[in-house]
Amino acid sequence: MLYNRKQLPELLYMKHRNDDDKDYVDYENFILKKSLSPHIYQNDRMNTFLNKMEPLVSLLFDNFNIMKNFKNYMVDKDHYKQKG
């Protein structure tokens, strides 16, 4: 996700080590696998294509988060762990 990629991992850990945010959806790694039929993934070519499409689809959701956080100036524009 864009929020995690734009910061150093050490600083991100120090900033969010005490956070209790287990209600968010980590859609970056499995959004297509959870939403599409397993029958599609049986074909090798389609499987590799969909695995390569996974980061692009997650970017679409990240761009929606930018619009969602546009009015809330207290959080970063790429923040995705909000509720609701």
C-alpha positions as CSV (number, residue, x, y, z in Angstrom):
1,M,0.0,0.0,0.0
2,L,1.2,3.5,-0.7
3,Y,1.2,4.5,2.9
4,N,3.6,1.7,3.9
5,R,5.8,2.1,0.8
6,K,6.5,5.8,1.1
7,Q,8.1,5.6,4.6
8,L,11.1,3.8,5.9
9,P,10.1,0.5,7.6
10,E,11.9,1.4,10.8
11,L,10.2,4.7,11.1
12,L,6.8,3.2,10.2
13,Y,7.3,0.6,13.0
14,M,8.3,3.2,15.5
15,K,5.3,5.4,14.6
16,H,2.7,2.6,14.7
17,R,4.1,0.1,17.2
18,N,1.3,0.7,19.8
19,D,-1.6,0.9,17.4
20,D,-4.5,-1.4,17.9
21,D,-5.9,-1.4,14.4
22,K,-7.0,-4.9,13.5
23,D,-10.3,-3.9,11.8
24,Y,-8.8,-2.8,8.4
25,V,-8.7,-4.9,5.3
26,D,-5.3,-5.7,3.8
27,Y,-6.4,-5.8,0.2
28,E,-3.0,-5.5,-1.4
29,N,-2.1,-9.2,-1.5
30,F,-5.4,-11.0,-2.0
31,I,-8.2,-8.8,-3.3
32,L,-8.5,-10.7,-6.6
33,K,-8.0,-14.1,-5.1
34,K,-10.9,-13.4,-2.6
35,S,-13.2,-11.8,-5.1
36,L,-12.8,-14.0,-8.2
37,S,-13.7,-17.6,-8.8
38,P,-11.0,-20.2,-8.0
39,H,-11.8,-21.8,-11.4
40,I,-10.1,-18.9,-13.1
41,Y,-6.9,-19.5,-11.3
42,Q,-6.6,-23.1,-12.6
43,N,-5.2,-21.8,-15.9
44,D,-1.5,-21.1,-15.6
45,R,-1.5,-18.1,-17.9
46,M,-4.5,-16.6,-16.3
47,N,-3.0,-17.2,-12.8
48,T,0.2,-15.4,-13.7
49,F,-1.7,-12.5,-15.3
50,L,-4.0,-12.1,-12.3
51,N,-1.0,-12.2,-9.9
52,K,0.6,-9.4,-11.9
53,M,-2.7,-7.4,-11.9
54,E,-3.0,-7.6,-8.1
55,P,-0.8,-4.5,-7.4
56,L,-2.5,-2.4,-10.0
57,V,-6.0,-3.2,-8.6
58,S,-4.7,-2.3,-5.1
59,L,-3.5,1.0,-6.5
60,L,-7.1,1.8,-7.6
61,F,-8.2,1.2,-4.0
62,D,-5.3,3.4,-2.7
63,N,-6.4,6.2,-4.9
64,F,-9.9,5.9,-3.5
65,N,-8.4,6.3,0.0
66,I,-6.8,9.6,-1.1
67,M,-10.3,10.9,-2.0
68,K,-11.7,9.5,1.2
69,N,-9.0,11.3,3.3
70,F,-9.2,14.5,1.4
71,K,-11.4,16.2,4.0
72,N,-9.7,14.8,7.0
73,Y,-6.5,16.9,7.3
74,M,-5.4,15.2,10.6
75,V,-4.3,12.0,8.8
76,D,-2.0,11.3,5.9
77,K,-3.6,11.3,2.5
78,D,-2.6,7.6,1.9
79,H,-3.8,6.4,5.3
80,Y,-5.9,3.2,4.9
81,K,-6.5,1.9,8.4
82,Q,-9.6,4.0,9.2
83,K,-12.8,2.4,10.3
84,G,-15.9,2.8,8.2
